[in-house]
């Protein structure tokens, strides 16, 4: 076994009767890596995490943790720690008792358990709260207790099942930083399930995008953003979502004719392609520029403008609609015509039928 590999999944399959939940999942996670499993509801990410924990029994493939096959090993023997969305704290126990529960089950002497609880409380920002009960804690503090309970066991891997989804937006941002900082301090191996691609992009070393029980693409966050393998990944990674416009390659093989229904717009593709080839053009909102009419790549009417102060979102009155994001304020107004600039270097092209990147 490669000593640097902590989790190795080979050909993992999971069936619920006729329903095929996981399909030939292959994933290798080195020691100390933070991996995010991301995708829409029902894509299989939570099923995969629960299978790793032993809460679901796989129906095919091989699952290894620290070099040992785990296919038939019960959850308590896998030496992993799971942090749930619901915190799963014991309400009748103090913070210290919640933290040391697993140690007490293993008959660890009380003085040692107390010492470890104090160490973990310092790491997790719980100092001064050891005598409190969960009902006396905020949502963020409860989440820290749930993480501290996982830390105290010093497991082979941490599994996070959407741990921040119960928190408000501001607290989610701060807890993202805390979880990542904890991971770095502990040199832990972490697998983190989320439906929030921003969480995945900002926290993880390696992102796994799933859909319908398969891995669509995996890699470094910015690699997925810069070179999505297909239209699904292109639309899922990035916020706001990528614009998609049906198009056909021009007769010169280097131009692209965007189809906005009654209006066609020609742009440079930056590629030499087969003339007449039908494609889908992917345009990220932040890669489109706004100029005056007749000064851009093409002109479009504006449907509405939304400003958040730091950014402005401009939606065009076209079919399909284009969303354009500008930093700061914009001079665009609903009902007027603007020029849109397109940089071929930031243009993504996908096969019209398969959705695969060209």
Secondary structure, 3 states (H helix, E strand, C coil): CCCCEEEEEEEEEEEECCEEEEEEEEEEEECCCEEEEECCCCCCHHHHHHHHHCCCCCCEEEEEECCEECCCCCHHHCCEEEECCCCCCCCCCEHHHHHCHHHHHCCCCHHHHHHHHHHHHHHHCCCCCCCCEHHHCCHHHHHHHHHHHHHCCCCCEEEEECCCCCCCHHHHHHHHHHHHHHHHHHCCCEEEEECCHHHHHHHCCEEEEEECCEEEEEECHHHHHHCCCEHHHHHHCCCCCCEEEEEEECCCCCEEEEEECCEEEEEECCCCCCCCCEEEEEECHHHEEEECCCCCCEEEEEEEEEECCCEEEEEECCCCCCEEEEECCCCCCCCCEEEEEECHHHEEEEECCCCEEC
